[in-house]
Amino acid sequence: MARLTAEGAFLHPDCEITEATFGAYTEVGRGTRVAQSVFGDYSYCDRYCDIANAEVGRFANIASFVRIGATDHPLDRASLHHFMYRSASYWDDAEDDADWFARRKARRARIGHDTWIGHAAQIKPEATVGHGAVVASGAVVTKDVAPYTIVAGLPARPVRARQPAGIAERLIALAWWDWDHDRLRAALPDFRALGAEAFLEKYGG
């Protein structure tokens, strides 16, 4: 029997899930925290990831120890410390700063379809990783990553294209990530055997 199902996420032990939704055939690795986020169908993350305020597309491949939507501290105030907004933890007569948390929650990170986020990479709030893009291990993404582009470094910068521009455009137009489960299964031998251009020729992209 297949381990993953259309019913939602397969959660490994010690996960912490808060206000998150998961599509079909998704998986969350051991010790991962997911908060205020959405996982599209077939996406997964490996062990000990920290994902907050994120919209993850379909077929995203997220390696271990990745952090997406890492929260910031206030740089313009007298202090950086979270006593200012997690105030109820320090004083019985103080409330947490609801406006601060609302602003954090609104700053979404977006991960496109068929992406690969390498081990220990970080995606900062409000950055978008385009469809088909690859973020190298240890990279810190502070700006948008174009579709089908490989980025690396701190801060992350383009290294090369994953696919030539014409092929990338055709893959996006084909949008195979929207195929249903049975069609994906029928095409599985071709996903395994064909290069991108040959796959596009066969499937009309």
N, C-alpha and C positions, 0 to 999 in steps of 0.2 A: 504494500500500500504506500502511495506517495506521502511524504511527510507534510508537505504544504497543501493547503486546501483553499477553496474559494470562499471559505467562511471568515477569513481574516488572518490576523498575524499569528505565527508560531512564536511564542515568547519563551526564550531560554530563562534559566533561573536568575533570580536577583535583579530583575529589571524593575525600573521605577517609571510608571506611565501616568501622566497627568494631562487630561484634556487633549488626548491625541486620538486620531482615527487612522485605521489601516485598511487598505484595499485587499483584494484577493491575492493569495499566494505570497504574502509578505512574511518577513522573518526579522526578529530582533535578537541580537546576540546577548550573551550573558553579561550582566552587570551594567547594561545600558540604561541611560535616562533619556526619556522622550517626553517633552512638555509642549503643549500648545502647538502641535504639529500635525501634518497630514502626510501619510505615506501612500503613494499611488500603487496600483497593482504591480506585483512581482518585485517590488523593491525590497532590499534587505540591508541591514547593517551587521557588521561583525561585533566582536566583544568590546565592551567598555567605551561605547560612544556616548556623547553628550549632545543631544539634538534638541534645540528649543526654537520656537517661533519660526518654524520652517515649513515650506511646502515642497515636498519631494515628489517628483514625477514618477512615471512608470519605469520599471527595469533599472532603477538606480542601484549601483554597486558601491556600497559604503564600507570601507575597510575598518579594521579595529582602531580604537583610540581616536577616532575622528571627532572634531567638535564643530558643530554647525549652529550658527546664531549665538555665538558667545556674547554674553551680556557685557555692557560697558559700565564704567563708573563715571559720575559727573565731573567733568574737567573744569567747569566754569564756577564751581562753588568753593566755599572756604575749605571744605574737606572732600576727600574721595570716598570716605568710609560709608558703609551701608547702614550705620546707625541712623542716618538721615531718612532712609526710606524703609528700612526694616525696624522701625522705631519701637513697635510693640514688643519686640524681643528684649528691649532694654528698660522700658518703663511701663508700669501698669496703666498709667494715665495717658499714654501716647498711642496713636494709631499709625499703622503703616501708611506710606504715601501712595495712595491709590493711583494718582495721576502719573507718578513715575513708572509704576508697573504697567499702566495702560500704554504709555509711550513705548516701553520696551517691547510689549507684545505686538504692537503695530509695526515694528521694524522687522519685516519678514525677510528671511533668506530663501532663495528659490533655487531648487536643483532640478534640471531638466530631465527629459526621458533618456534612457540608455547612457547614463553617465557613470564615471568611475572616479570615486574620491579615495585617494590613496591613504595608506596608514599614517595616522597622526597629523593629517592635514586639518586646516581650519578654514571655515567659510564664515566671514564676518556678516553681521546683520546688514540687510538691504542689498547684498551682493547676489547676482544671478549667475548660475552656471548653466550655460546653454546646452541644448540637446546634443548628445553624443560627445560632450567634452570630457577631458581627463584632467584631474588635478593630481599632480605628483605627490608622493609621500613627503610629509613635512612641510608642504607649501602652505602659505597663508594668503587666502584670497580676500582682497580688500575691495576689488572692483569687479565689474561684470566680466565673465569669460564668454567669448564668442562660441557659437555652436561648433562642434567638431574640431576644437582647438585643444592642444595639450599645453598646460601651464605648469611651471615649477618655480620654486624659490620663495624668498621672503623679502618683500611682498611678491606674490606670484606674478610671473610675466610669461607671455607666450614663448614656447620652445619651437613648436612646429604644428602644422595641421595634422589632425588624425586622418582625415580624408581630403582629397583635392576638393576645391570649392564646388565644382560641378557635381561630384558624387555626393557631397554633403547635402547640397540642395535637393537632389533627387531622393536621398534617404528621408529627409524631412518631409518631402511631398508624399512619399510612399506611406509614411507614418505606420510602419509595421507594428509599432507598439500599441496601436489601437485594435489590432486583430484579436479575435476571440480565441479562447483556449484551444479549441479544436483546430482552428486554422494554424495556430502556432505549432501544434503537434504535427500536423500534416507537412509543414514546411521544415520541421526539425532537421531532416537529412541535408537540406540545402543550406540552412544556417550553419551547419557543421562543415560542409564541404566546399561551399562556394565563397569566393571573395566578394567584396561589396558590389563591384561593377557587374559581375556575372549574376549575382542575386538580383540586382535591379533589372537586368535584361530579362530574366526569367519571369519576374513578378510585375513587370510593367512600370517600374519606377523611372 
